[in-house]
Amino acid sequence: MSRPFLLVGLTGGIGTGKSTVSAMFQALGCVLIDADALAREVVEAGQPALAEIVSEFGRGVLRADGNLDRRALGAVVFADPAKRKRLEAITHPPIRQRLARRLAELTEQGFRGLVVFDAAVMIESGNHRNVDRLVVVVADEATQLARLQARDGVGREEALRRIRSQMPLSEKAKLADHVIDNSGDRAATETQVRRAHAALSEELRARA
């Protein structure tokens, strides 16, 4: 499908600070589509995906008010790759449908800038093949550990298990058009984001 904008996939690993990088791209004028936000929408009360999740994983993944307990579900799927795959099989199709609708809206509006699709498992799901360019955010393991422990309040071993349950960052980086190393300070990351943004913008201008 021919688009008037450049669709840029943004991915990374847990604790790499991908959200920080996506916010920087957004501040530079990019339209941001957040897969996590789409994922929250498809598991809201009354959505078919939530009923499927409860059928698959039991009512223990629900809060008392009937909404999804994301932390409880995370504890189940992080411990078992097969269960994580099953969860993705339930949620990815409706997420893709919502993404397609958003892209169609931007096309109809004639948007001609950069659209950043921020998704943690973009490569694992194969969705990286559907974007024009891919940006991968990386960080060293010590930085990932510190961020994950601070953010989720988990111990070192649990944080390490979550990191190592994912596809290695080195493998993701091999597929990237641009790699952002977010191990250092904010200024260093912002410099890299600006450089990538300038290159992507130039590419879009050249296409036009």
QUIWO-V30939 format. One record per backbone hydrogen bond with DSSP energy under -0.5 kcal/mol. CO is the residue of the C=O (numbers start at 0). NH is the residue of the N-H. E is the energy in kcal/mol with one decimal. If there is no record, write none. Layout:
BEGIN
co-><CO/CO>
nh-><NH/NH>
e-><E/E>
END
This chain:
BEGIN
co-><4/5/5/6/6/6/7/8/9/10/12/16/17/18/19/20/21/22/23/24/24/25/29/30/31/32/32/33/34/35/36/37/38/39/40/43/46/46/47/48/49/50/51/52/53/57/58/60/62/66/67/68/69/70/71/72/73/74/76/79/79/80/81/82/83/84/85/86/87/89/90/91/92/93/94/95/96/97/98/99/100/101/102/103/104/105/105/106/112/113/113/114/114/115/115/116/116/117/118/120/121/121/121/122/125/126/127/132/133/133/134/135/136/137/139/140/141/142/143/144/145/146/147/148/154/155/156/157/158/159/160/162/167/167/168/169/170/171/172/177/178/179/179/184/185/186/187/188/189/190/191/192/193/194/195/196/197/198/199/200/201/202/203>
nh-><6/7/114/8/131/132/116/134/118/136/15/20/21/22/23/24/25/26/27/27/29/28/31/115/33/34/117/37/38/39/40/41/42/42/43/46/49/50/51/52/53/54/55/56/57/60/61/68/65/62/69/72/73/74/75/76/77/78/79/82/83/84/85/86/87/88/89/90/91/93/94/95/96/97/98/99/100/101/102/103/104/105/106/107/108/109/110/109/5/30/115/7/116/32/117/9/118/34/121/124/125/126/127/125/128/129/130/8/176/177/10/179/12/181/143/144/145/146/147/148/149/150/151/152/158/159/160/161/162/163/164/165/170/171/172/173/174/174/175/135/180/137/181/188/189/190/191/192/193/194/195/196/197/198/199/200/201/202/203/204/205/206/207>
e-><-0.6/-0.7/-2.8/-0.6/-2.2/-1.6/-2.8/-3.4/-2.5/-3.0/-1.8/-1.6/-2.6/-2.1/-1.6/-2.1/-2.3/-2.2/-1.0/-0.5/-1.9/-1.9/-0.5/-3.2/-0.5/-0.6/-2.5/-2.0/-2.8/-2.2/-1.9/-2.1/-0.8/-0.5/-1.3/-2.3/-0.8/-1.3/-2.0/-2.3/-2.4/-2.1/-2.1/-3.2/-2.1/-1.4/-1.7/-3.3/-2.0/-3.5/-1.0/-2.4/-2.5/-2.0/-1.3/-2.6/-2.7/-0.6/-0.9/-0.5/-2.1/-2.3/-1.9/-2.4/-2.4/-2.1/-1.3/-2.4/-2.8/-0.5/-1.8/-2.8/-1.9/-1.9/-2.4/-2.6/-2.0/-2.1/-2.6/-2.2/-2.1/-2.1/-2.2/-2.4/-2.0/-0.5/-2.2/-1.0/-2.0/-2.3/-0.5/-3.4/-0.6/-3.0/-0.7/-2.9/-0.7/-3.1/-1.0/-2.2/-0.5/-1.2/-1.2/-0.9/-1.5/-1.9/-0.9/-3.1/-2.8/-1.8/-2.5/-2.6/-0.5/-3.2/-2.3/-2.8/-2.2/-2.4/-2.6/-2.6/-2.0/-2.7/-2.7/-1.3/-2.5/-2.7/-2.2/-2.2/-2.2/-2.5/-0.9/-1.2/-0.7/-1.7/-2.8/-1.0/-0.6/-1.5/-1.2/-2.4/-0.6/-2.7/-0.9/-1.8/-2.8/-2.1/-1.6/-2.4/-2.6/-1.9/-2.4/-2.9/-2.4/-2.0/-2.6/-2.5/-2.2/-2.0/-2.1/-2.2/-2.4/-2.0/-1.8>
END
